[in-house]
């Protein structure tokens, strides 16, 4: 459809059939495939046996290779080891241990002092109780705080629940008409 428009422009229309891939040489691809299949048919068992031998050798050599790698890493670590840095670390750890030990000793001394004070208070209380006993006031102190009167202490106490209610006995059953085991009697 070639022609001119009203503006004087020539229009050329080209029909595009699109790109269609052509398989020009299918024998080449099938030839390679057939050659590979033929090789596997002829030498497949040898290839399988070779792979198995290689896997066996690898499994036997793998621990030795790992051992050699660890030795090499140890040697490289020893070369990088700095004795001054190690000494500083040890000294810092020792200082931290000493500081913690001092804190522990201080806490232990405070605790021991508190224990001595408690024991001293108990000793004084026992002496006072003995003196009151000697005076005839009784051995144990019957001192009650002044802020708590007997009425307030009775109000705070809850009544105890009754353990037995009426004639209920859980071992005897509901109303007494339940199961009762037979008497044990002597010889029959």
Secondary structure, DSSP 8 states (H G I E B T S, - for coil): --EE-TTS-EE--------------HHHHHHHHHHHHHHHHHHHHHHHHHHHHHHHHHHHHHHHHHHHHHHHHHHHHHHH--HHHHHHHHHHHHHHHHHHHHHHHHHHHHHHHHHHHHHHHHHHHHHHHHHHHHHTS-SS-----TT--HHHHHHHS-----S--TT-BTTTBSSS-S-------S--
